[in-house]
């Protein structure tokens, strides 16, 4: 959070994953820290769906899931 999220490749997505709202009190960040992350993500012009992940409990979309896992599954294979 001390670096500009625009200057480090993948930093914005990593920040989203760390600050993501899960609905689980033990996993969710402190609201003030999550708000700081949201402010930095907005400054970095992160996609709206990423901003929503920080403010709402939502499932990952297929594209973001593939990005988080680092690869994709073969066509037709699902979790």
N, C-alpha and C positions, 0 to 999 in steps of 0.2 A: 504494500500500500504506500510505501515511501517513494516508489518510482512512478513515473507517468506511464499508465497502462498502454498508451499508444506506442511507446518506444521499445517495448519488449514483446517479441512475437509470441502469441498465445497467452499473454498475461491477462488480458481482459476475460477470456474464457475461463482461465484458472480462477480468477477472482469471483466470477459468477458461481462456479462450482463450490468454492469455499463459503460464499455468503448466501448461497441458495437456501430459501425457506423450505423446511421439510415438514414442519408441524410437530416435530419431536423436540421438546424442550432441551434434551440433553445434547442434541446435535446442532440446533440452531444457534447462530451467533447472537451475542448481545445486541439488542435493537440499535444501540448507538453505533456500534461497529458496522452493523449491516447498513445503516443509513450512510455512513462514511463511504462504504464500498459502492453503494448506489450512486452517490454524488460523483465519485471518480469514474464509474462506468458511464454515467451520462456525459461527463466531460470527454470521455474517450469515444463518444458516439457509438456505444454498443447497440446492437440490434434490440428493438423493443421486446422481443420474446425473451432475451436474456435479462432485461430489466425486470420483466414480470416474474422471472424465476426468483429474483431477490425479494420481491414484495408479496408474491402469492405462492401457495402450494400448488404446483402444477407438475405434470409428468414431463420428462424429457421428450422432445420430438426426435424422430429417427435420425435426423441429420446431427443433432447435438449429442445423441447417444453414441453414434459412430465416432464423433470427434472425441468424446470423453473416453471411450474404450480404445481408441487408437487404430481401430480397423473395423471393417464391416463383416457381417456374416454372409455366407453364400445365399443367393436368392432362394427364398422359400424356407430357410432355417430361421427360427425365432427363438427367443428366450422363453 
